Amino acid sequence: MYYGSAVQIDVEEYLKGFASVARESGFSREVLAEVDGHEIPAFVRRFEGAPRVYVSSGMHGDEPAGPLALKELLEDGLFETEIEWMLCPLMNPTGVSMASRENKQGLDLNRDYLRRSSAEVAGHVRWLEKQPVPDVFLSLHEDWESTGFYLYEIQKCEFSSVADAILKAAADEIAPEPSELIDDHAVREPGWIFHEPEADFPEDWPEAIYMANMGTQVSYTFETPSSLELEKRIRCHKLALNKAVEEFLAKW
């Protein structure tokens, strides 16, 4: 059983296992960058004419539930659905290896998508610019300050929100965050932050803001509370992502 910050992912073992299952599931593998001896991979499964969904995790090294949930979902067969998938399961290998939010140089990668000063983000953006623009972006994160599950939603189209359905599905494991103000953002409903497609701080772009500026129409960033048992957080991410995919497929 896993508990909180005591967990430290073995980066190479994780990536080797992920690549093996991805290959069996029909994914191709590309390398975005190499940092401190670690390759940062992306996995793509083309499906012509299908909606394009991009999923990332492991942006912050002290948030292990996302990468572990993504690997379990891959093993469960979620990514064999009729969707064109792009997966970046572990964006910050040096941070993950140290169980720290920042990378080895002390940079928060999720504030670097305008400057692109880190090798990780610079390589990631170069790769993204060669890909078709995803219709949907999903990102798995964690929060040390929250007590419940919550999500950020960015919309640039008339696509009806699936936030409520995701929150209800996630609540089978973790109830929505009850605070009316989360990370200085007012909520629409418990656990639901509707965010404009612009950065809170103009120079500090997170990945979701870059994706919106790239042209992605819909994004959801999932946040589980780091204080809870890790297995519970993994299950919550899986429920949220499964429900999101179910809702998107029903709308296309």
N, C-alpha and C positions, 0 to 999 in steps of 0.2 A: 504494500500500500504506500502511496506517495503522500507526503505532507509538505505544503507550503514551500518556503525558500530552501528547504533541505535538499531539493532535487536539483541535480546538475546533469544535463544531457551530455552523453558522449557523442560529440559532433560527428566524428568519422563513422562510428557505428550506426548512428541514426541515418546519416545520408546514404550509407551503403545499403541499409535495409530499405529505405524509401526508394532508391533507384531500382533495386531488384524487383519490388512489387510494381513500380510504375512501368518498368519494361514489360512485365507480364501483362499489364493492363493496356498496352498499346501506346504508351507515351514515348516520345523522343526526349532526349536530355541535351541541354545546352549549358555552357558555363558562362555566367555573367561576369565574374571577376574571380581573382584568387587573392586571398589576404592571409598573411601569416601561415602559409602552407595549406590553407583550407580553400577548396573550390566552393563557390556559391552557385548552385545549379538552379535551372528552371526546367520545368517539365511541361510539354505541350502535347495535347491530343487533338488533332484536327478532325472536324466533322462538318463537311461542307454544307452550307445552308442552315446550320444550327445556330442558336444564340451563343455568343461568346462570353464566357465567365472567367474572370481572373481572381485567384485566391492567393493571399500571402499570409505568412506567419513568421515568427521568430525575428521580428524587427528589433525587439528589446530582449536582451539575453536573460533577464530575470522573469520572463513570462513564458514558462515551459508548456502550459496547457495547450496553447495554439498549435505548435509543431506536433505535439503528441496526438492531439485530436485529429489533425490533418492526416497523419500516418495511419491512424486507425480507420478513418473514413476511406482512405485509399484501399486498405485491406478489406474493408466491408463491401467494396464495389460501388460506392457512390459515384465515383468519377468515370464509371463505365456507362453512364446515362448519355442520352443523345444531346450532348452539349459540347461545344468546342472549348476545351479546358486549357487554362494556363495556370500553372501552380509554381509558386516560389515558397517552399516550405520552411526555409531557414536562412533568413536574410543577413543575420548578424552572427557568424560563427565564432568570432573572437569573444563577443559579449556572452553568447550562450556557453562557451567553454569556461568562462569566469563567473557565470550566473550574475552578470551585471547588466544594467539597463543599456549603458553605452558600449561602444566598441573598444578595442584595445587602446585607441588613441583618445578615448574620453569623449567621443562625439555621439550625440543622440541622432541616430540615422533618420529617425522619423521627424526631424526638423531640417533636413539637408536637401530636400528635393527641389529647391530653387538654386542654392549655391552649388550643390553637387561636389562638395569638397572632399568627400570620402571616396575611397576606391569602390566600396560596396555600392553606394548610390549612383556614382558616375557610371559604373558598369551596368547597373540595373536599368538606368534611363536609356543608355545606348541600346540595350536589348529591347526595351519596350518600344522604342521609336521604330524598330524594324518589324513589329508585330501589328496585326490588325487591331484597331481600337476595340477593347472589350465593351460589350453592352452593359455588363454588371461587374462591379468590383466588390469583393468581400475580404475583410481583413480581421484577423484574430489577434486580440490583445488581452491584457490583464491590468488590473488597477489595485494598488495597495491601499487606497483610501476608501474604496466602496465596500458596501456590505452585501450588495445584490448585483444581479446581471443588468447591464444596460447596453444601449447601442447608439451610435451616431448614424444618421441618415442624411445623404446628400442626393437631391433630385434635380435633374436638369431637363426634365421632359414631363409629359402628362401621365407617365406610368403611375398607377395607383399604388400607394404605400402598402408594403407587407410587414411593416414594423410590428403591428399589433399581433399578427399571427406568429411572428418569430418570438416575441416576448412571451406569448402564451405557451409556446412549445418549450422554450428554455425554462419556464417556471416549473416544469415537472422536476427539475433539478435545483434551480436557484431562482428565487423570487426576484422580481424587478427591484432595482435600487429605489428606495423610498424617498430619497432626498429630492426636493424641488429645484435644487441648484446642484449640478454635477460639473466639477471642473470649471466653475464659473459660467456654466451654460444653463439657462432655464430649460426645463423639460416641457414637452407638450403633454405628455402623460407619464406616469411613473416608468422610469427606465428608457425613455424615448427622447433623444436630443435630435431635433431637426436643424441641421447646420447648413448655412449658405455655402456655396462653392468658392469660398475665399478663406485665406488663412487668418487665424486670430492675430498673428503677428506677421506683417507683410514679408519679412525676410526668412521666416522659419516655416517653410512649407512641409507639411506631412505628406505621406504618400497619397492619401485620399484626395488632397487638394491638387496634387500633380495629376492624378488620374482624371479628375473633373476637368482640369484645364486641357488635358489631352483629348477630351471628347467623350469620356465615359459618362453615360447618362444617369446611372443609378449606383450608389455605393452604400454599403453598410459596414460599419466597424463594430465588432462585438467585443465587449469588455466583461471579463469575469473577475470576481473579487479574489485577490491573491491570498487572503487570510484563510480561505476555506480549503478543505482537503483537495488535493490535486485531482484525484480520480473524479470527484464531483464536478470540478471545473472542466475537465476533459469531456465528461458526459454532457455538460451544458453546452459547450461549443458544438458538439456533434448534433445535438438536438436543434440548435439554432441554424446550423448550416444545412442540415437535412430539410428543415422546414422552408428555408429560403429557396433552396433548389426546387422543392415541390411547388412552391407558390409561383416561381418564375416560369416553370414548365407549363403550369396551368394557364398562364397569361399569354404565352407565345403560341 
